[in-house]
Amino acid sequence: MPLQLAIDHGARTVVATGSGILRVEDIREYFYGLTPATLSYGKLLNLSHCSLDLTAQELVALAQEFNALRLSQRLGPTAVVVRSEATYRQVSDFKAMTALARPLQIFDEHDAAYAWLTTNPWDPSSPFAEVPNGRTEQGQREDTRD
């Protein structure tokens, strides 16, 4: 399976590590594989060692499916680690198309992503809380969306 899951109930985190080429079926399997017990956990999606094989139409369909699940109110924060600009753009597009009521941040480095995820990022007073567009902080990628 291109996405390997590791669940740490003590730390309330789910780490999904991608390898090879991820396709739309792999992302769907990840969405539908989250159990009610882990929905509120923080999620680290490490895409730094894989590539996404998603068309623009598949990305839109995934966002629509995600929104239809109405999970965003119950989901914990998500940190996504990427290395390629193409993957960064696709994750940014997904973020923009989904009605997220919880933070989702994109990072270059696993350690910075994990630190953000485990330092209560949904608390606006946290120094790791989501930063405004265009700022880079704590290993986050600069968000260039307008």
Beta strands, then each sheet from edge to edge (+ up, - down):
strand 1: 3-8
strand 2: 13-18
strand 3: 20-23
strand 4: 42-46
strand 5: 50-53
strand 6: 78-81
strand 7: 104-107
sheet 1: 1+ 2- 4- 6- 7-
sheet 2: 3+ 5+
end
